[in-house]
Amino acid sequence: MPAPGPRSSTVPRGPAGVGRLLFFSRWLQVPLYLGLIVAQLVYVWRFLVEIGHLIAQVVTGIADGGANPGAPFTEGDVMLAVLQLVDIVMISNLLIMVIIGGYETFVSRIRLRGHPDEPEWLSHVNANVLKTKLATAIIGISSVHLLRTFIQPARIPGTGQIDTQAVMWQAILHALFVLSAIGLACIDRIMTTTEAGKHGHGTPVPDVVPAQRAKVDSAAG
């Protein structure tokens, strides 16, 4: 009876082709990140414009915007202008994290390992870490807006009184942002601990080398 030959395996090409197509579709996100780079350029231009306004107001000593245009440019106005600049910078940092971290996580490796300018957070970035960092950045931006509201609160048109409801709702939203970031951090910690437990538990302990086992047995005898 002839020995059976090697079994001819026919792998369907359809699913593999579809899988490659689905995997290639990740490159469709590249225009989105390029669009965020354009938004980054817009924020750079806006930052330069705000710097120009700040220098002009400091030189002239007259406020050209805010609640009282034409009034003397005070220290409070300088603080509000600086907070506006800080707000632009923090949003720009948020864009950088989304562009670099999102591309590294969902599209392709940037291959910056060993580069002196590699961001510290990029070496261990993943979807959960990226969400936590984004939530932290949003809290920072919300803190700047809340500080601006406390310095120059919104007022009701006509009466000039402080709009307490607007201030209250902004503080409530900021607290919700903080709670959301804490929840994301706790979820990331739980998932990390669970994954570490799965990898650590059930790992077989290496057996003793036979030669060493013989020495142990002879010593015990």
Beta strands, then each sheet from edge to edge (+ up, - down):
end
